[in-house]
Amino acid sequence: MRTKNISLKLILSVIALGIWIIVLQNTGIIPITQRVKVINEIDANITNAINAEISGSVSVDNVVDVNIHEINGYNQVTTKIGTHSVFPFGYMLPVDNW
């Protein structure tokens, strides 16, 4: 039983030490050195300006009917607690006649 307690304490101590090392590395207290080898470099200096003026017309061939009442759904819901508003803060599409 004594060796089981010692091994359990040793394993938990190693886990705790590992977690603290990761925490200290993430906070920058323990520096992390990473060796990165740059294989390809690209010169990305752009000296010319781009003319982005767009002109033209757009035509819509089809019309889609959108029923805002169906999108909003029913605002009042009745549950066992009572009737209450689904959208109490007005997060609905505005309509003229509800």
C-alpha positions in Angstrom: 0.0 0.0 0.0 2.9 2.3 0.8 4.5 1.9 -2.6 1.1 2.6 -4.3 0.8 5.9 -2.4 4.4 6.9 -3.3 3.9 6.1 -7.0 0.5 7.9 -7.1 2.1 11.0 -5.5 5.0 10.8 -7.9 2.7 10.6 -10.9 0.5 13.5 -9.7 3.6 15.6 -8.9 5.0 15.0 -12.5 1.6 16.0 -14.0 1.4 19.2 -11.8 5.0 20.1 -12.7 4.1 19.7 -16.4 1.1 21.8 -16.2 3.0 24.6 -14.4 5.7 24.5 -17.1 3.1 24.9 -19.8 1.5 27.8 -17.8 4.9 29.5 -17.4 5.7 29.1 -21.1 2.4 30.6 -22.1 2.9 33.6 -19.9 6.4 34.2 -21.3 8.3 33.6 -18.1 10.0 30.5 -19.5 11.2 31.5 -23.1 10.4 29.2 -25.9 13.0 28.9 -28.7 11.8 27.6 -32.0 14.0 27.0 -35.0 12.3 28.1 -38.2 13.9 27.7 -41.5 12.7 30.0 -44.3 12.7 28.2 -47.6 11.3 30.7 -50.0 11.1 34.5 -49.9 8.8 36.6 -52.0 9.3 40.3 -52.7 5.8 41.8 -52.4 6.5 45.5 -53.0 3.6 46.8 -55.2 4.3 50.2 -56.8 1.4 50.5 -59.3 -2.0 51.7 -58.3 -5.1 49.8 -59.4 -8.1 51.5 -60.9 -11.1 49.9 -59.2 -14.0 51.9 -60.8 -16.8 49.6 -61.7 -19.7 50.6 -63.8 -22.6 48.8 -65.4 -26.2 47.8 -64.7 -27.9 44.9 -63.0 -31.1 43.4 -64.1 -33.3 41.0 -62.0 -35.3 38.6 -64.1 -37.3 36.9 -61.3 -39.1 38.2 -58.3 -39.3 36.2 -55.0 -42.2 36.8 -52.6 -41.0 37.1 -49.0 -43.6 36.8 -46.3 -42.2 38.7 -43.4 -45.0 37.4 -41.1 -43.8 33.8 -41.7 -40.1 34.8 -41.2 -40.9 36.4 -37.9 -43.2 33.6 -36.8 -45.6 34.0 -33.9 -44.6 36.5 -31.3 -46.9 35.2 -28.5 -46.2 31.7 -27.1 -48.4 30.0 -24.5 -46.7 27.6 -22.1 -47.6 26.2 -18.7 -46.2 29.3 -17.1 -48.4 31.6 -19.2 -48.4 33.6 -22.4 -45.2 35.5 -23.1 -43.5 37.2 -26.0 -40.9 35.3 -27.9 -39.1 38.5 -29.0 -39.3 40.7 -25.9 -36.6 43.1 -27.1 -38.0 43.6 -30.6 -35.5 41.4 -32.5 -38.0 41.0 -35.4 -38.3 42.3 -38.9 -40.5 45.4 -38.9 -44.0 45.0 -40.4 -46.8 47.6 -40.9 -49.7 45.4 -39.9 -49.0 42.6 -37.4 
